[in-house]
Amino acid sequence: MVQSQNDWTNFKKQEFKPKKFQERDIDIEIECCGVCGSDVHTINGGWGGAPMPLCVGHEVIGKAVKVGDGVKTVKVGDRVGVGAQIWACLECKPCKTDNENYCPKKIDTYGAPYPEEMGGVIAQGGYASHIRAHEYFTFKIPNNIASADAAPMMCAGLTTYSPLVRAGVGPGKKVAIVGVGGLGMYAIMWAKALGAEVYVLSHSPDKEKAAKDLGAKVFISTIDEDWDKPWAFTFNFMLNTADATDKFDLVAYLGTLDVNGQMHHVGLPDKPLPEIKAQMFASNGCSMGGSHIGSRPEMFEMLKLASEKNLKPIIKTIPISEAGCKVAVLGVYNNEVRYRYTLTDFDKAFPNR
């Protein structure tokens, strides 16, 4: 757990109190956990204040060791995953239309307060021995996906898969993925697997080979002068996964969209977008939007796609420890990771669980 945003790389092992165990809850013994940019933005204060001490991590894979009496989809011993959301009311309009990720009462996997009837505690994440999750936000993992590969899919994977399928990405569509990082890696994989023609826009020319290995047809270096000019009116959909959007020339990016194309943001940087004027959307009728993770049905669709097409991300594993967590979050903060970290060896870190 991190004690203070002023000392965000200093992790200490300590106990925390989980939410009250209820009939649809599942206790999970954690095997591994992905390291998400959200973890870093939260603990270092980039996104504002957070309750401390805090255990982050919302890309969890593990084994169900206890299930509530109302649980019907998971049994003890199942290998399951948990992503960035751990509860929703399941009764409101968004919840009843497979948009529970937009539930106004949703609870994030860490840093969010549970109501008093659930224990009144702060939700704690997956850099831990166990996690307690609601059944609806617990997902069985296909046998042929390794746990270390599956972990980052729980957030990064779903966050990129959902907007692609909601935009109708598939055969006949030209899709631009902005950024080749922990999110962009999955976006390229999914767009290619869905049948689209994939273009990658990046300011890092050294990532061209990785982008093409993941499925990109064309790599476009955005550090080149007038890089956008040859691509005017090209892309049906653009998924921005980058963390440096505040430095973008948005007019250049938007100008590469076809008529009524959309630039969609899933990278959530600390700094605001550049100044936006309505005139920027007029030349091609384009639009901008964003999204928050995805739904339970989309999670299962994504896992099925990864399983059937044997899709494998580019990851690096780090044994979990106080020192290992520090290495991981610094690697993400300094943009050193290629392209996602997964914390492993939980049995060694938590031998008496």
N, C-alpha and C positions, 0 to 999 in steps of 0.2 A: 504494500500500500504506500501511496505517496502522502506525506503529511502536510505539504504546503506547496502552493504554486510557485513560491519563491525558491524552492529547492526540489524542482520537479523531476530531476534525474536520480534522486535518492529514494530508493525503494526499501521498505522494511517489512519483514514477515510478521504479521500479527493477526489475531482473530477478529472477526466481525460477526455481528448478529444478522442472520438472514431473515427474510420475511416469514410471517406465520405460515406453516404448512397447511394447505387447503386441498380440497378434494380433487382438483384438476392440476395439482402441482406435481412436478417431477424433480427429484434430486439427482444430480448428475455428477459422477466422479470424472474430473476433467483429465483428458489425455493430452490435449494440446490447445493452443489458442493463438490466433493470428494477431499481429500487431498492426493496428489501423492508424491512419493519420488522425482520426478522431481522438484516439487515446492521447496523442501528443498535443493537439489543439486544446484538449480539456485540461490536462495536468499543467500545462505551461501558461494557461490563462489567455491563450490566443482567442478563444471564443468567449471570454469573460469569466466571471467567478464560477467556482464549483465547490460543492460541499467536501470538506476535508476532515479526516483522512479518507482517501478514496482508492479503491481497487478498480482499475480500468480493465478493458478487454471485452470485446463483444463479437469475437469470431471463435466460438467455443465448440470443440468436439470432445465427446466423452461417452461414458457408459451410464445408462440409467440404473441407479441402485435403489431407488424407492419411488413408487408411483402412488398417487392418491386414488381413492376409491372411485372417483368419477372419470379416471383416465381410460380411454378406449383405444387410442392409436399407438401407444408405446407400452412395452412391457419391460420388466427388470431384465437387464442384460443387453438390451438393444443399444447399438451405437447411434448416437444422436448428435445433432448440432443445435446451437442457439446463436442468433444474430443480434442485431442492434436494438431490437424491441423485445420486451419480455412480458407485456400485458397490454390489453385493450378491453374496453367494456363489452365488445361483441354484440351490442344492442343498438347502437346509433346507425344512422344512414350510411356513413362510410364503412363501418364494420360489416353491415349486411349486404354491401355491394363489392366485397373483396377489396376494400380500400382501408382495411384496419390500420395500415401504416399512417393514415391521416386521422385516426380517432382523436378527438379533442381531449380525451382522458388517457391517452396512451402513456405507458411508462417505459422509458428507455432502460436498457440493460444495466447501465451503471449511472450513478449520479442523480437519479430521480427519486423523489420521495414516494413511498407507498402510503396510502391512506391508513388511518388508525386501525380500521377493521382488518387490515392485512399485516399489522404489526407496527406501522408508523416509522419504519426504518428507511434508510437510504439504500437504494439498490446498489449492489456491488458486483463487479464484473468477473472476468475469467482468468485473470492472473492469480488464480486461487486453486485450492484443492478441489472445491465443489462449487456448484451453482444450483440455485433453486429456480425453476422456470415453469411458467404456465404451459400446459399441454399444447395450446394453439400455436405457441412460438417455439416449439421443440420439433425437430425434423429428423426423421430417420435418414441415414446416409447410405447410398447404394454401396454394395460390397466392393465394387471395383474402383472406388475412389479412395485413395489413401487419406488417412486422417489429416496429415500435414498439408495435403493439397486441398482438402475439403474446408479446412478452417477459414482461410481468407474468402472463400465463396460465401460464407455466412453474412458478410457485410459487403465487401468490395464486389463480389460476384453478383449479388442480388441488386445492389445499387446501380450497376451498369446494365444488367439484364432487363430489369423492369422498364426503363424508359425506351429501350430499343424495341421491345415487343409491343409496347403501347403505341409506339410511333409506326407500327406496321413494317418494321425493317425486315427485308427478305429479298427473294430473287427480283431482279430488275431495279433495285434501289441502290443509289450511290451514297455511301455513308462516310462522313469524315469523323475520325476520332482525334481529339485534341489532347496530346500528352501521352507519353509512354511511361507509365509508372504503375503503382499498385492498383489503381482503378483502370487506367488505360489498357493495361495488359489484358484484363478480362473483357473490356469493351471490344477490343480487336478480335479476341477469340470468339465471343458470342456473335458479333456481327457477321463474321466469316461463316460460322457454323449455321447461322440462320439463312444464309444464301446470298447476302448482300455483297456488293463490290466495295471493298474497304480501302479507304485512303487515310493515311496518318499525317497529322500536322504536328510538328515538333520543333522546338528550338535547340534540340540536342542531336546533331547529326550522327554522333556515335551510337545512337539507338536504332539506326536504320535496319541493321541486320536482325535484331531482336524483333522489331515491328513486322518485318517480312516473314520471319520464322513463325510468328504468331498468326499470320494470315493476311497481312496488308498487301494489297496489290501495288500501291504507290506510296512512297514516302516523300513528303513535302517539307523541306526545311524552311521554317518561318523566319530564320535569321537572314535569308537572302533578300536583297532589295526587290521590291515589287513582286514578292513571292505569290501574291494573291491574283495578279492580273491574268495569268493563263487559266485560272480556275473559276472565273466569273460564271454564275448561274449553273454550277455543276452539281452541288450536293443536295439531296432530298432532305437529309437530316444530319446534324452535327452534334456530337456528344462531347462536351467539354469536361475532361477529367482533370485538368491542370489546377495547380495550386497558386499560380501567379497571374490570375486573370486581371489583377489591378494594373498590370503592365501591358495589357493587350491593346492593340489598335482595333477596336471592335468593328469599325467601319470595314476594315480589310477582311476580317473573318465573316461578317454578315454578307459581304458582297460575293462570297463564293457560293452562297446558297441559291438554289433554284427558286423560281417563283413560288411563294408560300412555304418555303422551307423554314425549318426551325433550328435555332441554336439552343441546346438544352444543357443546363449546368448541373453536374453532380459533384464536382470539386467545390469544396466550401472553405475558401481561404479566410485568413484572419482579416484581410483588408477588403474594403468595398470595391465594387466594380467601378470602372472608369465612368466619367460623366456620360449619361445617355440622353439623347434627344430623339423626339418622335420621328424626325426626318430620317434618322438612320434606318428605319424600317420601310420607308416609302418606295425606294428604288426597285425592290423586288417583292414587296409584300411579305417580308420575312417576319419572324417573331422570335422571342426568347422565353425560356421557361426553366423550371427546375423540378426536382423531385426528391422524395425522402424514401430511401431503401425500396421495399417492394412488398407484395402481399404473400400470404402463405401459398396460394396456388402457384404464383410465379416462382417461389422458392423450389417447389417440387418440379415444375417444368424445367427450371434451370438445371437442377441436379440430374434429371432424366437426360437432358441434352448432353451434359458433361459425361455422363455414364455411357450413353449410346455411341457417342463420337470419340470417346476416350480422350477428352481434352485435358491437358495438363498445364498448369501455370508454371511460371518460373519463380521458384521460392528458395529461400535459404532458412535452415533451421538453426535455432539458438536454444541451448538448454536453459530452462527457466531457473533463475536465481536472482538474488538482489542485484548482483553484478550483470547478469545476463539481460535483465529488464532494462538496465541503464544503457547497455550497448545497443539494444534494439531501438529504444525511443530516440537515442541520439542519431542512430543510423537513418531513421525516418526523418528526423528534423533536418539533418544535413544533406538529405537527398542522396545518401550513399547506397541505399538498398536497391538491389536488382532482383526481383521487383516487389517482393513481399517477404516479410519475416513471419515465421511460425515458431512460437515458443513450444518446446518439447521437454521430454524427460521429467514429467510431473511426478512420477513415482519416486524418483530420486530426491526431488525437492520436498515432497510430502510423504515420507516413508511410513508414517503411522496412521494414515487416514483409513 
